[in-house]
Structure formats: structure tokens, C-alpha cells
Amino acid sequence: MKIKDKIWKYATAAIVILIMLNPEFAELALFIDAIGLEMFFMLIEVQFIAVTGAILNTKIKPIYNYLRVLYLKNSPVGS
């Protein structure tokens, strides 16, 4: 058995046990145990990417576009 597989098994078991110590997270621990730690981290990563994309499109992109328009109006190269 590869060492990486052993590490993931022990990490999954440790995280499931730590989560089960809090009774409110018992269902989450069973979910993680059922799908595996790698799949759970992938789901968290997908959520992070979705939130980051939403923030970029709604908050940062309009500011960038406004600054770009200001730069093009005031730039001697843009005229």
C-alpha cells in the first residue's frame, strides 16, 4: 500500500473523529466518511471558486472597468 493512501485514510479518520466530538456536526462527519476526504475538499474548493467568481464579477470588475475608462480618457496615448 502506498504511503499517500495511508496518510489520506488516517487524515479522514482523524477529521471524522474530531467532527463527531461536536454533536451538531455528527451528520457532516458521516457524510465525509461516506464520500471521502478528497471528495469533500473538492466540494469545498468548488464552492470557493464559485464565491470568488461572483465577487470578481460583481465587485472588482466594475471598479476595474471604471478605472480603465478614466485612464483611457486621461491618457495621451488613448486620444
C-alpha angles and dihedrals in degrees: 000000000000120000091234091058091051092049092052092048093051093043091051092048093048094049093046091051092048092049092047090057087073107064093210091062098047092106091050090052091053090048092052090046091052099048100029133243095271093055091046091052089048090054090050090049092052090051091049092050091049093050092045091050092050092050092048093051098044104034113019103033095058090050091049092049091049092051091047092053091048091049093049092049093050100035117100089212091056095056 
